[in-house]
């Protein structure tokens, strides 16, 4: 029987002790987590929840206290993911009969609005993943190709109000099976990675407007070892993709040689300079187009900043780092 556990980890990667998040009878699987500026929100699939099964959510404080016993987001099947957009969080999951589903939850872990369909799929499990940038989410998932003989990777843009933007986006098509996608945002584009066949990991950049940028690229080396479940995370100059690779047993491999597409051009003259260390609110230049990003490359609301490091981009050119103390 599976349960959901957590462990706090310091910035120096020291563990502070594990704790139970949910260990109710029936088993809990497929956890995912986001941070909303106040608490962590942990979501999982609970096949035995209220006898019908469901996608379930709980808040966990930064000190490791579990606030909720489990709040049902919806009846559902498996593979949830969750992401905070600066105001509330979007939960997505795979439903065997209805496709990729989504629902918003507020910072008190209470579901808002209603469940909505992001994509109707033919596959029984799509394993959706989610990223957010510039006011829109990109949800990626696996589904059968038009001929129904292999899996491909698709995406769908979703507004912060839960409206679908444009049509379904083909991201990875072809004769081989493309599955197990993951996604992050690098400050300019989304980066999507996936398993291709049994032995390769591939990637593709997708613009915030939902268009593929450049060609697909191979992440892993050509070997005869099985590779699966890639995960991507972006940094300042490049990203790290990790995956499971089977040799004599399962190991974890990675590739960090993929440059990300953040525009680093700096203008010669900076007409408006912010203080580099602040303790109160962030005062922005109303005469310019200003976007604030956190260290993960996610656009954040300037009036909801927690203590940390941020990057302020003015008119898409001038970049300044700001450290908020409190």
Secondary structure, DSSP 4 states (H G I P E B T S, - for coil): ---EEEEEE-TT--EEEEEEEE--TT--EEEEEEE-SSEEEEEEEETTGGGT-EEEEEEEETTS-B--S-EEEES--EEEEEEE-SS-EEEEEEETTTEEEEEEE-TTS-EEEEEEEEE--SSS----EEEEETTEEEEEEEEE-TTSSSEEEEEEEEETTS-EEEEEEEEE-SSS-EEEEEEEE-SSEEEEEEEETTTEEEEEEEETTS-EEEEEEE-S---SSEEEEEEEEE-SSEEEEEEEEESSSEEEEEEEEEE--------S--S----SEESS-----TTS-EEEEETTS-EE-GGGPPSEEEEEEETTTEEEEEEE--
